[in-house]
Every structure is written in structure tokens, then in C-alpha cells.
Amino acid sequence: MTNNTPAPRVWPTLRARDARALITFLVDAFGFEETVVYGEGDRVDHAQLEWPEGGGIMLGSAREDGSDMVSQPGAASAYVVTAKPDALYERAKAAGAEITMEPYDTDYGSRGFAARDPEGNRWSFGTYAGEPRRSA
């Protein structure tokens, strides 16, 4: 995001058994950009990854005491808008992402694909950016 772009107001959140490895995977395979990571050793208390085309996610290590306020590791699902789904598909595949749906076209004009990360989270990437907001 640029300095002129407002920060997202909705942040999908994930927990991971190996948060540092998941961060590396999401950066290498899908192209997220690491903004900040707090924690010591293998533990990640909080990480923020930005999506270059807008938005981002937050994640951290799963808590052993069960006090997580977000889903359990591997239980998340996210749709990410991208203008270049075919190039991203090739990048993800080359990085070893488990492709769960090969590139496809929808009847509403979107192109996308789906993959699973090493923690088991499901990711869909596509060109559909949602419908424009209606005027109030």
C-alpha cells in the first residue's frame, strides 16, 4: 500500500503451527509482503503481511493454552483479488503450493485458481474484485 492508501479495515487472521515457515511460504509462493513480525525464536506473537494489490492478513503462532481468538491452524479460507492470476498460479506452483483447483474462468468474468498452504489453509485467487458499492 502507498502512503496515500488507507489501511484496510478488515484483516483476515490466521494461526499457524509453524508461523515463521508459513510467513516464508506466503511471501515466496503467493507474493505477500512481510510488513512486521513480532515474537522471539520460533514463536510469532503478531505478523502483518500486505497484499501488493491492496489489503493484507495478520497471523501468529497457535497458542498452546487454547486461548486463540481466531480459527485453529489450517482452518482458514481466503479469497484474494489479483490482476494476474496466471502468473501467480505459475509462481505458486513453482514454490510447491498444493494446487487444489487449476486456473479456470467463471461465467461472471473472473479468472482464478485455488491452492492450499502447508498449514492446510485454503486460498482462492482471482480477478473478481466484487461488485461496486451502491450509492446511499
The 8 nearest C-alpha neighbors of each residue, nearest first, counted from 0:
[[1, 4, 53, 51, 2, 52, 49, 54],
 [0, 2, 4, 3, 5, 53, 6, 51],
 [1, 3, 4, 0, 5, 6, 53, 7],
 [4, 2, 1, 5, 0, 6, 53, 7],
 [3, 5, 1, 2, 0, 6, 53, 7],
 [6, 4, 7, 3, 2, 0, 1, 8],
 [5, 7, 8, 4, 54, 0, 53, 9],
 [8, 6, 54, 9, 5, 10, 55, 53],
 [7, 9, 6, 10, 5, 54, 55, 11],
 [8, 10, 7, 11, 54, 55, 56, 6],
 [11, 9, 56, 12, 55, 57, 8, 7],
 [10, 12, 56, 57, 9, 13, 55, 77],
 [13, 11, 57, 58, 56, 10, 69, 14],
 [14, 12, 58, 57, 75, 15, 70, 59],
 [13, 15, 72, 61, 59, 60, 58, 71],
 [16, 14, 72, 18, 60, 17, 61, 59],
 [15, 17, 61, 60, 18, 72, 14, 118],
 [18, 16, 15, 20, 19, 21, 60, 41],
 [17, 19, 15, 21, 60, 20, 59, 16],
 [18, 20, 22, 21, 17, 23, 41, 43],
 [19, 21, 23, 22, 18, 17, 24, 117],
 [22, 20, 18, 24, 23, 19, 25, 17],
 [23, 21, 19, 25, 24, 20, 18, 26],
 [22, 24, 20, 26, 21, 25, 27, 19],
 [23, 25, 21, 27, 22, 26, 28, 20],
 [26, 24, 22, 29, 28, 23, 27, 31],
 [27, 25, 31, 30, 23, 24, 29, 32],
 [28, 26, 24, 25, 30, 29, 23, 94],
 [29, 27, 91, 94, 25, 24, 26, 90],
 [28, 30, 25, 91, 26, 31, 27, 87],
 [31, 29, 26, 27, 28, 32, 25, 50],
 [30, 32, 26, 50, 49, 25, 29, 48],
 [33, 31, 49, 48, 26, 34, 30, 50],
 [32, 34, 48, 35, 47, 49, 31, 26],
 [35, 33, 48, 47, 32, 49, 36, 46],
 [36, 34, 47, 46, 33, 37, 48, 45],
 [35, 37, 46, 45, 47, 38, 43, 34],
 [38, 36, 45, 44, 43, 46, 35, 39],
 [39, 37, 43, 44, 42, 36, 40, 45],
 [38, 40, 42, 41, 43, 37, 44, 36],
 [41, 39, 42, 38, 43, 19, 37, 44],
 [40, 42, 39, 43, 19, 17, 18, 38],
 [43, 41, 38, 39, 40, 60, 44, 18],
 [44, 42, 38, 59, 60, 45, 37, 18],
 [43, 45, 38, 59, 37, 60, 42, 46],
 [46, 44, 59, 37, 43, 36, 58, 47],
 [47, 45, 36, 58, 57, 35, 59, 37],
 [46, 48, 57, 35, 34, 56, 33, 49],
 [49, 47, 33, 32, 34, 56, 55, 31],
 [50, 48, 55, 32, 31, 54, 51, 56],
 [49, 51, 55, 31, 53, 54, 52, 32],
 [52, 50, 53, 49, 0, 31, 32, 30],
 [51, 53, 50, 81, 54, 0, 80, 82],
 [54, 52, 50, 51, 0, 55, 49, 7],
 [55, 53, 50, 7, 49, 52, 56, 6],
 [54, 56, 49, 50, 48, 10, 53, 57],
 [55, 57, 11, 10, 48, 12, 47, 49],
 [58, 56, 47, 12, 46, 48, 11, 10],
 [59, 57, 13, 46, 12, 14, 45, 47],
 [60, 58, 45, 43, 14, 44, 18, 46],
 [59, 61, 15, 43, 18, 14, 42, 16],
 [62, 60, 14, 15, 16, 63, 59, 72],
 [63, 61, 64, 65, 67, 60, 66, 14],
 [62, 64, 65, 61, 66, 67, 60, 16],
 [63, 65, 62, 66, 67, 61, 68, 60],
 [66, 64, 63, 67, 62, 61, 68, 71],
 [65, 67, 64, 68, 62, 63, 61, 69],
 [68, 66, 69, 65, 62, 61, 70, 71],
 [67, 69, 66, 70, 65, 71, 14, 12],
 [70, 68, 67, 71, 12, 13, 14, 66],
 [71, 69, 74, 72, 13, 75, 14, 68],
 [70, 72, 74, 14, 73, 69, 61, 67],
 [73, 71, 15, 14, 74, 16, 118, 70],
 [72, 74, 119, 120, 118, 75, 71, 15],
 [75, 73, 72, 71, 120, 70, 76, 119],
 [76, 74, 120, 73, 121, 13, 70, 77],
 [75, 77, 121, 120, 122, 74, 78, 123],
 [78, 76, 122, 123, 79, 121, 75, 11],
 [77, 79, 123, 124, 122, 80, 76, 125],
 [80, 78, 124, 123, 77, 81, 125, 122],
 [81, 79, 125, 126, 128, 124, 127, 78],
 [82, 80, 126, 83, 125, 84, 79, 124],
 [81, 83, 126, 84, 80, 125, 52, 127],
 [84, 82, 81, 86, 85, 87, 126, 125],
 [83, 85, 87, 111, 86, 125, 81, 88],
 [84, 86, 88, 87, 83, 89, 102, 111],
 [87, 85, 89, 88, 84, 83, 90, 91],
 [86, 88, 90, 84, 89, 85, 91, 83],
 [87, 89, 85, 91, 86, 90, 84, 92],
 [88, 90, 92, 86, 87, 91, 93, 85],
 [91, 89, 87, 93, 88, 92, 28, 94],
 [92, 90, 28, 94, 88, 96, 93, 89],
 [91, 93, 89, 95, 96, 94, 90, 88],
 [94, 92, 90, 95, 91, 89, 96, 28],
 [95, 93, 28, 91, 92, 96, 90, 27],
 [96, 94, 92, 93, 97, 91, 28, 98],
 [95, 97, 91, 92, 94, 98, 116, 114],
 [96, 98, 115, 114, 99, 95, 116, 92],
 [99, 97, 114, 100, 96, 113, 115, 101],
 [98, 100, 114, 113, 97, 115, 101, 112],
 [101, 99, 113, 112, 98, 102, 114, 103],
 [100, 102, 112, 103, 98, 99, 113, 111],
 [103, 101, 112, 111, 100, 110, 85, 104],
 [104, 102, 111, 110, 112, 101, 105, 100],
 [103, 105, 110, 109, 111, 108, 106, 102],
 [106, 104, 109, 107, 108, 110, 103, 111],
 [105, 107, 108, 104, 109, 110, 103, 127],
 [108, 106, 105, 109, 104, 127, 110, 126],
 [109, 107, 105, 106, 110, 104, 127, 126],
 [110, 108, 127, 126, 105, 104, 107, 125],
 [111, 109, 104, 125, 126, 103, 105, 108],
 [110, 112, 125, 124, 102, 84, 103, 126],
 [111, 113, 102, 101, 100, 124, 123, 103],
 [114, 112, 123, 100, 99, 122, 98, 124],
 [115, 113, 98, 99, 122, 97, 121, 96],
 [114, 116, 121, 97, 120, 119, 122, 98],
 [115, 117, 119, 118, 120, 96, 114, 97],
 [118, 116, 119, 115, 21, 120, 96, 24],
 [117, 119, 73, 116, 120, 72, 15, 16],
 [120, 118, 73, 116, 117, 115, 121, 74],
 [121, 119, 73, 75, 115, 116, 74, 76],
 [120, 122, 76, 115, 114, 75, 119, 77],
 [123, 121, 77, 114, 113, 76, 115, 78],
 [124, 122, 113, 78, 112, 79, 77, 114],
 [123, 125, 79, 111, 112, 78, 80, 113],
 [126, 124, 111, 80, 110, 81, 127, 84],
 [125, 127, 109, 81, 82, 80, 110, 128],
 [128, 126, 109, 125, 129, 80, 110, 108],
 [129, 127, 80, 126, 130, 125, 81, 131],
 [130, 128, 127, 131, 132, 80, 126, 109],
 [129, 131, 132, 128, 127, 133, 107, 126],
 [132, 130, 133, 129, 128, 134, 127, 135],
 [133, 131, 134, 130, 135, 129, 128, 127],
 [132, 134, 135, 131, 130, 129, 128, 127],
 [135, 133, 132, 131, 130, 129, 128, 8],
 [134, 133, 132, 131, 130, 129, 8, 128]]
